[in-house]
Amino acid sequence: MQHLRRFMIEEQPGIAAALEAALAKLPPNSAGPAGHVLRAGGKRLRPLLTLLWGRVHGCAHDDLHTLGAAVEMLHAATLVHDDILDRAELRRGKPAAHTVFGLTEAVLAGDAMLAGALLMVSRLGDARLTACISEAVMHTAEGEAAELASLRRLDGSQDDYIAMITGKTAWMLRAACELGALRAGADPAGVEAAARFGLELGIAFQLVDDCLDFSPPEETGKPRGGDLREGKATPPLLLYLADLAPEREQAFAEGFTQGSLDEAALEAICAEIHADGYARKARALAEERLAAAAGALRGLPDGPELAALGEMCDYIRERSA
């Protein structure tokens, strides 16, 4: 993954500068919580995707950093709101924004980041860019709402789950890619390829994340079973459930839907899902999406940027944390 690693290193200063410039334009009372989240780290995959797709199509505008920063700010806003909804205490190993600044302050900072990101894009004067990122915000919110409606329920299908994560996770990655292609002036086929790549990559990203949630802490460096504790019926859990004997299935369903499974039971279920290969089987769903993402790259101009996009699929596949 030499090309992807090179771009990750080389583009960090430009992305960081664009994010700092964006933070400086936020209202003072929102800048604190926003900076707390945006400076907490991360690989900045979304802005990197914007840069790579723009450059695949020959764009050298500094605007690409602005667009990438806008997508990252939107992503950060969703993290602030997610942590409040999930009652999460930590984000990337650090205190979540709402635990430091307060619930109301964090909500308003998230709102300010959303508005600020949209304003950054609109100032570039291209209605297609504004429509692209606005549509991503809408689908992300709908995906979050669908997830809330599905908590502690076991009557959804794998297709229902894919539809939910397409909104919650994948649309923002789609927008990151599509914005770069649009700014570069790509033809309709090029823009469609970017959108398709980002959407499939985003679905795969979430599916791999779901599988990693059942991995032992010594492999990932973080506690396992967070989704199970929160009442999320992810693909590994649905595969596990389908193989349970009727009496065990009924007992699990009661504990899951009522949120009454104790820590010992939760840990035992996580260990069973991992040991019996249900997380590994669920990764096959991610493989299908990664193959579709790679297919979207066919016919594009060859070069280091295209190679890095191909390696992005490998990066998602090989994630271990």
C-alpha positions as CSV (number, residue, x, y, z in Angstrom):
1,M,0.0,0.0,0.0
2,Q,2.9,2.3,-0.8
3,H,0.9,4.8,-2.8
4,L,-1.9,5.2,-0.2
5,R,0.6,5.5,2.7
6,R,2.5,8.2,0.7
7,F,-0.6,10.2,0.1
8,M,-1.7,9.8,3.7
9,I,1.6,11.3,4.9
10,E,2.0,14.0,2.3
11,E,-1.5,15.3,2.4
12,Q,-1.9,15.5,6.2
13,P,-0.4,19.1,6.5
14,G,-2.7,20.5,3.8
15,I,-5.8,18.8,5.3
16,A,-4.9,19.9,8.8
17,A,-4.4,23.5,7.6
18,A,-7.8,23.5,5.9
19,L,-9.5,22.1,9.0
20,E,-7.9,24.8,11.2
21,A,-9.1,27.4,8.8
22,A,-12.6,26.0,9.0
23,L,-12.5,25.9,12.8
24,A,-11.4,29.6,12.8
25,K,-14.6,30.5,11.0
26,L,-17.0,28.9,13.5
27,P,-18.7,30.9,16.2
28,P,-16.5,31.2,19.3
29,N,-18.8,29.1,21.5
30,S,-18.8,26.2,19.0
31,A,-15.1,26.3,18.2
32,G,-14.1,24.6,21.5
33,P,-16.2,21.5,21.2
34,A,-15.5,21.3,17.5
35,G,-11.8,21.6,17.9
36,H,-11.9,19.0,20.6
37,V,-13.3,16.5,18.1
38,L,-11.4,17.5,15.0
39,R,-8.1,17.5,16.8
40,A,-8.6,14.1,18.4
41,G,-6.9,12.4,15.5
42,G,-7.9,10.0,12.8
43,K,-6.5,9.1,9.4
44,R,-8.6,11.7,7.5
45,L,-9.8,9.1,4.9
46,R,-12.7,11.3,3.7
47,P,-10.7,14.3,2.8
48,L,-8.1,12.1,1.3
49,L,-10.7,10.5,-1.0
50,T,-11.8,13.9,-2.1
51,L,-8.2,14.8,-3.0
52,L,-7.5,11.5,-4.8
53,W,-10.7,11.6,-6.9
54,G,-10.0,15.2,-7.9
55,R,-6.5,14.5,-8.9
56,V,-7.4,11.3,-10.8
57,H,-9.3,13.7,-13.1
58,G,-6.4,16.2,-13.3
59,C,-7.6,18.8,-10.7
60,A,-4.9,20.7,-8.9
61,H,-7.1,23.3,-7.1
62,D,-6.4,24.1,-3.5
63,D,-10.2,24.0,-3.3
64,L,-9.9,20.2,-2.9
65,H,-8.5,20.7,0.6
66,T,-11.5,22.9,1.4
67,L,-13.9,20.3,0.1
68,G,-12.2,17.6,2.0
69,A,-12.2,19.6,5.2
70,A,-15.9,20.3,4.8
71,V,-16.6,16.5,4.6
72,E,-14.4,15.9,7.6
73,M,-16.2,18.6,9.6
74,L,-19.6,17.0,8.7
75,H,-18.2,13.6,9.8
76,A,-17.1,15.1,13.1
77,A,-20.5,16.7,13.6
78,T,-22.1,13.3,13.2
79,L,-19.7,11.8,15.8
80,V,-20.6,14.5,18.3
81,H,-24.3,13.7,17.9
82,D,-23.7,9.9,17.8
83,D,-21.8,10.1,21.1
84,I,-24.7,11.9,22.7
85,L,-27.3,9.5,21.4
86,D,-25.2,6.5,22.4
87,R,-24.3,8.0,25.8
88,A,-20.7,7.3,24.9
89,E,-18.0,8.5,27.3
90,L,-15.0,8.2,25.1
91,R,-14.2,9.0,21.4
92,R,-10.8,7.6,20.1
93,G,-9.7,7.0,23.7
94,K,-10.4,10.6,24.8
95,P,-13.4,12.1,26.6
96,A,-16.4,12.7,24.3
97,A,-17.2,16.3,23.6
98,H,-20.5,16.3,25.5
99,T,-18.7,15.0,28.7
100,V,-16.3,18.0,28.6
101,F,-18.4,20.8,27.3
102,G,-22.0,19.7,28.2
103,L,-24.8,18.2,26.3
104,T,-26.4,21.4,25.0
105,E,-23.1,22.9,24.1
106,A,-22.1,19.8,22.1
107,V,-25.4,19.6,20.3
108,L,-25.1,23.2,19.2
109,A,-21.4,22.8,18.2
110,G,-22.4,19.8,16.0
111,D,-25.1,22.0,14.4
112,A,-22.6,24.8,13.8
113,M,-20.2,22.3,12.2
114,L,-22.9,21.1,9.9
115,A,-23.8,24.6,8.8
116,G,-20.2,25.7,8.6
117,A,-19.3,22.8,6.3
118,L,-22.3,23.5,4.0
119,L,-21.3,27.2,3.9
120,M,-17.7,26.3,2.9
121,V,-18.9,24.3,0.0
122,S,-21.5,26.8,-1.1
123,R,-18.9,29.6,-1.3
124,L,-17.2,27.7,-4.1
125,G,-20.1,28.8,-6.3
126,D,-21.0,25.4,-7.8
127,A,-24.6,24.3,-7.1
128,R,-23.7,20.7,-7.9
129,L,-21.2,20.6,-5.0
130,T,-23.8,22.0,-2.5
131,A,-26.4,19.6,-3.7
132,C,-24.0,16.7,-3.3
133,I,-23.0,17.4,0.2
134,S,-26.5,18.4,1.3
135,E,-27.9,15.1,0.0
136,A,-25.2,13.3,2.0
137,V,-26.3,15.1,5.2
138,M,-29.9,14.1,4.5
139,H,-29.1,10.5,3.9
140,T,-26.8,10.3,6.9
141,A,-29.6,11.7,9.2
142,E,-32.1,9.2,7.8
143,G,-29.6,6.4,8.4
144,E,-29.2,7.4,12.0
145,A,-32.9,7.6,12.4
146,A,-33.3,4.1,10.9
147,E,-30.6,2.7,13.3
148,L,-32.4,4.2,16.3
149,A,-35.7,2.6,15.2
150,S,-34.0,-0.8,14.8
151,L,-32.3,-0.9,18.3
152,R,-33.1,-4.0,20.3
153,R,-35.1,-5.5,17.5
154,L,-34.4,-8.8,15.7
155,D,-37.1,-8.6,13.0
156,G,-34.9,-6.8,10.4
157,S,-33.2,-8.6,7.5
158,Q,-29.6,-8.3,6.2
159,D,-31.0,-6.1,3.4
160,D,-32.6,-3.8,5.9
161,Y,-29.3,-3.5,7.7
162,I,-27.4,-2.7,4.4
163,A,-30.0,0.0,3.6
164,M,-29.5,1.5,7.1
165,I,-25.7,1.6,6.9
166,T,-25.8,2.9,3.3
167,G,-27.4,6.1,4.8
168,K,-25.5,6.2,8.1
169,T,-22.0,5.6,6.9
170,A,-21.7,5.2,3.1
171,W,-23.3,8.3,1.8
172,M,-20.7,10.5,3.4
173,L,-17.9,8.6,1.8
174,R,-19.8,8.7,-1.5
175,A,-20.0,12.5,-1.1
176,A,-16.2,12.7,-0.4
177,C,-15.4,11.0,-3.6
178,E,-18.1,12.7,-5.8
179,L,-17.1,16.2,-4.6
180,G,-13.5,15.6,-5.9
181,A,-14.7,14.4,-9.3
182,L,-17.2,17.2,-9.6
183,R,-14.7,19.9,-8.8
184,A,-12.3,18.4,-11.3
185,G,-14.9,18.7,-14.0
186,A,-15.2,15.0,-14.7
187,D,-17.7,13.8,-17.2
188,P,-20.9,12.1,-16.0
189,A,-19.4,8.7,-16.2
190,G,-16.4,9.8,-14.1
191,V,-18.7,11.4,-11.5
192,E,-20.8,8.2,-11.4
193,A,-17.7,6.1,-10.9
194,A,-16.7,8.2,-7.9
195,A,-20.1,8.0,-6.4
196,R,-20.3,4.2,-6.9
197,F,-16.8,3.7,-5.5
198,G,-17.5,5.8,-2.4
199,L,-20.8,4.2,-1.6
200,E,-19.5,0.6,-2.0
201,L,-16.4,1.4,0.0
202,G,-18.5,3.0,2.8
203,I,-20.8,-0.1,3.1
204,A,-17.7,-2.3,3.2
205,F,-16.1,-0.1,5.9
206,Q,-19.1,-0.4,8.2
207,L,-19.4,-4.2,7.6
208,V,-15.7,-4.7,8.5
209,D,-16.3,-2.5,11.6
210,D,-19.2,-4.6,12.6
211,C,-17.1,-7.8,12.4
212,L,-14.2,-6.2,14.3
213,D,-16.6,-5.4,17.2
214,F,-16.5,-9.1,18.1
215,S,-12.7,-9.5,18.0
216,P,-10.7,-10.0,21.2
217,P,-9.5,-6.7,22.8
218,E,-5.9,-7.9,22.5
219,E,-6.3,-7.8,18.7
220,T,-8.1,-4.5,18.3
221,G,-7.0,-2.6,21.4
222,K,-10.5,-1.8,22.5
223,P,-13.4,-3.5,24.4
224,R,-15.5,-5.8,22.3
225,G,-19.2,-6.2,22.0
226,G,-20.2,-2.5,22.0
227,D,-22.8,-3.0,19.3
228,L,-24.3,-6.0,21.2
229,R,-24.5,-3.9,24.4
230,E,-26.2,-1.1,22.5
231,G,-28.8,-3.5,21.0
232,K,-27.6,-3.4,17.4
233,A,-28.3,-6.5,15.3
234,T,-25.3,-6.5,13.0
235,P,-24.6,-9.2,10.4
236,P,-22.4,-11.3,12.6
237,L,-25.1,-11.4,15.2
238,L,-27.8,-12.2,12.7
239,L,-25.8,-15.1,11.3
240,Y,-25.2,-16.4,14.8
241,L,-28.8,-16.1,15.7
242,A,-29.9,-18.1,12.6
243,D,-27.9,-21.1,13.8
244,L,-29.1,-21.1,17.4
245,A,-31.3,-23.9,18.6
246,P,-34.9,-22.7,19.2
247,E,-34.7,-22.7,23.0
248,R,-31.4,-20.7,23.0
249,E,-32.7,-18.4,20.3
250,Q,-35.7,-17.6,22.5
251,A,-33.6,-16.9,25.6
252,F,-31.2,-14.7,23.6
253,A,-34.1,-12.8,22.0
254,E,-35.7,-12.0,25.3
255,G,-32.4,-10.8,26.8
256,F,-31.4,-8.8,23.8
257,T,-34.7,-7.0,23.2
258,Q,-35.1,-6.2,26.9
259,G,-31.5,-5.3,27.4
260,S,-31.2,-7.7,30.3
261,L,-28.2,-9.7,29.3
262,D,-25.5,-9.4,31.9
263,E,-21.8,-8.9,31.3
264,A,-20.9,-12.6,31.5
265,A,-23.6,-13.5,29.0
266,L,-22.5,-10.7,26.6
267,E,-18.9,-11.7,26.8
268,A,-19.8,-15.4,26.2
269,I,-21.8,-14.5,23.1
270,C,-19.0,-12.3,21.7
271,A,-16.5,-15.1,22.2
272,E,-18.8,-17.6,20.5
273,I,-19.5,-15.4,17.5
274,H,-15.7,-14.9,17.1
275,A,-14.7,-18.4,17.7
276,D,-17.4,-20.0,15.5
277,G,-16.5,-17.8,12.6
278,Y,-19.7,-15.8,12.3
279,A,-17.7,-12.5,12.1
280,R,-15.5,-14.1,9.4
281,K,-18.6,-15.2,7.4
282,A,-20.0,-11.7,7.6
283,R,-16.8,-10.3,6.1
284,A,-17.9,-12.0,2.9
285,L,-20.5,-9.3,2.6
286,A,-17.8,-6.7,2.8
287,E,-15.8,-8.5,0.1
288,E,-18.6,-8.3,-2.3
289,R,-18.8,-4.5,-1.8
290,L,-15.0,-4.1,-2.1
291,A,-15.1,-6.0,-5.4
292,A,-17.8,-3.6,-6.6
293,A,-15.7,-0.6,-5.4
294,A,-12.7,-1.9,-7.3
295,G,-14.8,-2.4,-10.4
296,A,-15.8,1.3,-10.4
297,L,-12.1,2.2,-10.9
298,R,-11.9,0.4,-14.3
299,G,-11.2,2.7,-17.2
300,L,-9.9,5.6,-15.2
301,P,-6.6,7.4,-16.0
302,D,-3.7,5.4,-14.6
303,G,-1.3,6.9,-12.1
304,P,-0.4,7.0,-8.4
305,E,-3.8,8.4,-7.4
306,L,-5.7,5.6,-9.1
307,A,-3.3,3.1,-7.5
308,A,-3.9,4.7,-4.1
309,L,-7.7,4.3,-4.6
310,G,-7.2,0.7,-5.3
311,E,-5.1,0.3,-2.2
312,M,-7.9,2.0,-0.2
313,C,-9.9,-1.2,-0.8
314,D,-7.1,-3.3,0.6
315,Y,-6.8,-0.9,3.6
316,I,-10.5,-1.4,4.4
317,R,-10.2,-5.2,3.9
318,E,-7.2,-5.5,6.2
319,R,-8.3,-3.3,9.0
320,S,-7.7,-4.7,12.5
321,A,-8.9,-1.9,14.7
